[in-house]
């Protein structure tokens, strides 16, 4: 996940620390500080994320060209499983986190796998392996419709330090359940059924996606009925959520962060700021 580690714990760096180190190697004269659009829990993956930073060069040198920023940062990151996909020069009032218009997460599930060691190595820690050979996807889709729209998602929020400051009302635009595939489907010696659950919203509460996924899978396994799911949603209480039901972090991927085009457009009157999109398969 994109986690900023406290100074005394810098033994294992987070993605943000590696990115800041790479930016420092571009020799800016201002202190390097990166703002990331979405921070993910430990063990969750980001196929695409975005961040912004200010970069001031010495002797008033002009800003780096966008493709040069991409190339230089990737060069400095080559030891890490992090890659910059593009850079944009954005207005100075741009903010990667607060200006995000929507975030999309995909949760990947493999069926009929009693133990993760039976997965192809390319899937280790990159999906949730269920020993069930099938899920009742029809019931899961019926349950998913209850989650779409603007409502209080308190039940699906894990308790955290900022629980009293964040509004539990969110608008979930998309919850879709579709067949997926293994990363090496055409080359692995047997077919493994995969399902993908896609969630899109402007923002999510702490562990909301993993809790929603766990509840949908419980419905698919017949352990939770659709009316029961509705009941726990309407309870608007994180303690109404059965603790053992949360989906593990390893199947979850942040796949895209979208912005309005107008928020990204730089005009000459405005000062410098860079925005980068990165993909990584780190924790």
C-alpha positions as CSV (number, residue, x, y, z in Angstrom):
1,X,0.0,0.0,0.0
2,X,1.0,3.6,-0.2
3,X,1.9,4.2,3.4
4,X,4.1,6.9,4.7
5,X,6.2,5.2,7.4
6,X,7.1,7.0,10.7
7,X,10.8,8.0,10.7
8,X,11.7,5.4,13.4
9,X,10.2,2.6,11.2
10,X,12.1,3.4,8.0
11,X,13.6,-0.1,7.9
12,X,10.8,-1.0,5.4
13,X,10.0,1.9,3.1
14,X,6.6,2.5,1.6
15,X,5.9,3.4,-2.0
16,X,5.7,7.1,-1.1
17,X,9.2,7.0,0.4
18,X,10.7,5.4,-2.7
19,X,9.0,8.0,-4.9
20,X,10.3,10.9,-2.7
21,X,13.8,9.5,-2.8
22,X,13.6,9.3,-6.7
23,X,12.3,13.0,-6.8
24,X,15.2,14.1,-4.6
25,X,17.6,12.7,-7.2
26,X,16.3,15.3,-9.7
27,X,18.0,17.8,-7.3
28,X,15.1,20.2,-6.6
29,X,15.9,23.2,-4.4
30,X,12.6,22.9,-2.5
31,X,11.9,20.3,0.1
32,X,10.4,17.2,-1.5
33,X,6.9,16.3,-0.4
34,X,4.6,14.0,-2.3
35,X,0.8,14.0,-1.9
36,X,-0.7,10.6,-3.0
37,X,-4.3,10.3,-4.2
38,X,-5.1,7.1,-2.4
39,X,-3.4,5.4,0.4
40,X,-4.0,1.6,0.5
41,X,-3.8,-0.8,3.5
42,X,-0.8,-3.0,3.8
43,X,-1.1,-5.9,1.4
44,X,-3.4,-4.1,-1.0
45,X,-2.0,-3.5,-4.5
46,X,-2.1,-0.4,-6.8
47,X,-2.0,-1.0,-10.6
48,X,-2.5,2.7,-11.0
49,X,-2.3,5.6,-8.5
50,X,-1.5,9.3,-8.8
51,X,0.4,11.8,-6.7
52,X,1.5,15.4,-7.0
53,X,4.6,17.3,-6.0
54,X,6.3,20.7,-6.5
55,X,9.6,20.8,-8.2
56,X,11.7,23.9,-8.2
57,X,15.0,23.8,-10.1
58,X,18.1,25.8,-9.2
59,X,19.1,29.0,-11.2
60,X,15.4,29.3,-12.4
61,X,15.9,26.5,-14.9
62,X,12.7,25.7,-16.9
63,X,10.6,22.8,-15.7
64,X,11.5,19.3,-16.9
65,X,9.6,18.1,-20.0
66,X,6.9,15.5,-19.0
67,X,8.6,12.6,-20.8
68,X,11.9,13.4,-19.2
69,X,10.3,13.3,-15.7
70,X,8.8,9.9,-16.4
71,X,12.1,8.5,-17.8
72,X,14.3,10.0,-15.0
73,X,12.0,8.8,-12.1
74,X,11.7,5.3,-13.6
75,X,15.5,5.2,-14.0
76,X,15.9,6.0,-10.2
77,X,13.1,3.5,-9.3
78,X,14.4,0.6,-11.3
79,X,15.2,-1.5,-8.2
80,X,11.6,-1.2,-7.1
81,X,8.3,-2.7,-8.3
82,X,7.1,0.9,-9.0
83,X,6.8,2.5,-12.5
84,X,5.7,6.0,-13.5
85,X,3.3,5.8,-16.4
86,X,2.9,9.5,-17.2
87,X,3.6,13.0,-15.8
88,X,1.5,16.2,-16.3
89,X,2.2,19.8,-15.5
90,X,-0.9,20.9,-13.5
91,X,-2.2,24.1,-12.0
92,X,-0.7,25.1,-8.6
93,X,-4.1,24.6,-6.9
94,X,-4.3,21.0,-8.0
95,X,-4.4,18.3,-5.4
96,X,-4.0,14.6,-6.3
97,X,-6.2,13.4,-3.4
98,X,-8.9,16.1,-3.0
99,X,-9.4,16.7,-6.7
100,X,-10.0,13.1,-7.5
101,X,-13.3,12.6,-9.2
102,X,-13.5,8.9,-8.8
103,X,-11.5,5.9,-7.7
104,X,-12.0,2.3,-9.0
105,X,-11.0,-0.8,-7.1
106,X,-11.1,-4.3,-8.4
107,X,-11.3,-7.3,-6.1
108,X,-10.1,-10.7,-7.6
109,X,-11.3,-14.0,-6.4
110,X,-10.1,-17.5,-7.4
111,X,-12.4,-20.5,-6.9
112,X,-11.8,-24.1,-6.0
113,X,-8.3,-23.5,-4.5
114,X,-8.1,-25.1,-1.0
115,X,-4.6,-23.5,-0.3
116,X,-2.8,-20.5,-1.9
117,X,0.2,-22.7,-2.7
118,X,-1.9,-24.4,-5.4
119,X,-2.3,-21.2,-7.3
120,X,0.1,-20.4,-10.2
121,X,3.1,-18.5,-8.7
122,X,2.0,-15.4,-10.7
123,X,-1.1,-15.2,-8.5
124,X,0.5,-15.7,-5.1
125,X,-0.8,-12.9,-2.8
126,X,-2.6,-11.3,-5.8
127,X,-6.1,-12.8,-5.2
128,X,-8.4,-14.3,-2.6
129,X,-8.4,-18.1,-3.0
130,X,-11.7,-19.7,-2.0
131,X,-12.0,-23.5,-1.6
132,X,-15.6,-23.3,-2.8
133,X,-15.9,-24.4,-6.4
134,X,-18.8,-22.0,-7.1
135,X,-20.5,-18.9,-5.8
136,X,-24.2,-17.9,-6.2
137,X,-23.4,-14.9,-8.4
138,X,-27.0,-14.2,-9.0
139,X,-27.6,-13.5,-5.3
140,X,-24.3,-11.6,-5.0
141,X,-25.5,-9.3,-7.9
142,X,-28.9,-8.8,-6.1
143,X,-27.0,-7.9,-2.9
144,X,-24.7,-5.6,-4.9
145,X,-27.7,-3.4,-6.0
146,X,-28.3,-2.6,-2.3
147,X,-24.9,-1.1,-2.0
148,X,-25.2,1.2,-5.1
149,X,-26.2,4.9,-4.5
150,X,-25.8,7.5,-1.8
151,X,-26.1,6.1,1.7
152,X,-24.6,5.8,5.1
153,X,-21.9,3.1,4.9
154,X,-21.1,3.1,8.7
155,X,-21.5,-0.7,8.8
156,X,-18.8,-1.1,6.2
157,X,-16.3,1.1,7.9
158,X,-13.6,-0.3,10.1
159,X,-12.9,1.5,13.3
160,X,-10.0,3.9,12.9
161,X,-8.5,7.0,14.6
162,X,-10.4,9.4,12.3
163,X,-13.8,7.7,12.6
164,X,-15.5,10.7,14.2
165,X,-14.3,13.2,11.6
166,X,-15.2,11.5,8.4
167,X,-18.7,11.6,7.0
168,X,-20.0,7.9,6.6
169,X,-22.3,9.0,3.7
170,X,-20.7,8.0,0.4
171,X,-22.0,7.6,-3.2
172,X,-21.1,4.2,-4.7
173,X,-21.5,4.6,-8.5
174,X,-20.6,1.0,-9.5
175,X,-20.6,-2.4,-8.0
176,X,-20.3,-5.0,-10.8
177,X,-19.5,-8.7,-10.6
178,X,-17.9,-10.2,-13.7
179,X,-15.9,-13.3,-14.7
180,X,-12.1,-12.6,-14.5
181,X,-9.1,-14.6,-15.4
182,X,-5.7,-15.7,-14.0
183,X,-2.7,-13.6,-15.1
184,X,-1.3,-16.8,-16.9
185,X,-4.6,-18.4,-17.9
186,X,-3.4,-19.4,-21.4
187,X,-0.2,-21.1,-20.0
188,X,-1.3,-22.7,-16.7
189,X,-2.0,-26.4,-16.8
190,X,-5.6,-26.1,-15.6
191,X,-8.4,-23.7,-15.8
192,X,-9.1,-21.7,-12.6
193,X,-12.4,-19.8,-12.4
194,X,-11.9,-16.2,-11.4
195,X,-14.4,-13.5,-10.5
196,X,-13.8,-9.8,-10.3
197,X,-15.8,-7.3,-8.2
198,X,-15.4,-3.7,-9.4
199,X,-16.3,-0.7,-7.1
200,X,-16.3,2.9,-8.2
201,X,-16.9,5.9,-5.9
202,X,-15.4,9.3,-5.4
203,X,-13.9,8.1,-2.1
204,X,-14.2,5.2,0.3
205,X,-14.2,4.7,4.0
206,X,-11.5,2.8,5.9
207,X,-11.6,-0.9,4.7
208,X,-15.0,-0.3,3.1
209,X,-14.2,-2.2,-0.1
210,X,-12.8,-5.2,1.8
211,X,-15.9,-5.3,4.1
212,X,-18.3,-5.0,1.1
213,X,-16.4,-7.7,-0.7
214,X,-16.5,-10.0,2.3
215,X,-20.3,-9.5,2.7
216,X,-20.9,-10.2,-1.0
217,X,-18.8,-13.4,-0.9
218,X,-20.7,-14.5,2.2
219,X,-23.9,-14.0,0.2
220,X,-22.4,-16.1,-2.6
221,X,-21.5,-18.9,-0.2
222,X,-25.1,-18.8,1.3
223,X,-23.8,-17.7,4.7
224,X,-25.6,-14.4,4.5
225,X,-29.0,-13.8,2.9
226,X,-29.7,-10.7,0.9
227,X,-32.3,-9.5,3.5
228,X,-29.6,-10.0,6.2
229,X,-27.1,-7.9,4.2
230,X,-29.8,-5.2,3.9
231,X,-30.3,-5.4,7.7
232,X,-26.6,-4.9,8.5
233,X,-26.3,-2.1,6.0
234,X,-29.3,-0.3,7.6
235,X,-27.9,-0.8,11.1
236,X,-25.3,1.9,10.2
237,X,-22.9,0.5,12.8
238,X,-19.4,-0.9,12.3
239,X,-20.1,-3.4,15.1
240,X,-23.1,-4.9,13.2
241,X,-20.5,-6.2,10.7
242,X,-19.4,-9.8,11.5
243,X,-15.7,-9.6,12.2
244,X,-14.6,-12.8,10.4
245,X,-16.2,-11.8,7.2
246,X,-13.7,-9.1,6.0
247,X,-12.0,-10.0,2.7
248,X,-8.2,-10.3,2.9
249,X,-6.1,-7.4,1.5
250,X,-4.3,-9.5,-1.1
251,X,-7.2,-9.7,-3.7
252,X,-7.7,-5.9,-3.8
253,X,-6.3,-3.6,-6.5
254,X,-6.7,0.2,-6.9
255,X,-7.0,0.2,-10.7
256,X,-7.7,3.9,-11.6
257,X,-8.1,7.4,-10.2
258,X,-9.9,9.8,-12.5
259,X,-9.9,13.6,-12.6
260,X,-11.9,16.2,-14.5
261,X,-9.9,17.4,-17.5
262,X,-10.3,21.0,-16.5
263,X,-8.7,20.3,-13.1
264,X,-5.6,19.0,-14.9
265,X,-5.2,21.8,-17.4
266,X,-2.2,24.0,-16.9
267,X,-2.2,27.6,-18.1
268,X,1.0,29.7,-18.3
269,X,-0.2,32.2,-15.7
270,X,-0.1,29.5,-13.1
271,X,3.0,28.3,-11.2
272,X,4.8,24.9,-11.2
273,X,3.4,21.7,-10.0
274,X,3.9,18.2,-11.4
275,X,1.4,15.3,-11.2
276,X,2.6,11.7,-11.7
277,X,0.6,8.5,-12.3
278,X,2.3,5.4,-11.1
279,X,1.7,1.8,-11.2
280,X,3.1,-0.6,-8.6
281,X,2.7,-4.1,-7.3
282,X,4.2,-3.3,-3.9
283,X,2.4,-3.7,-0.7
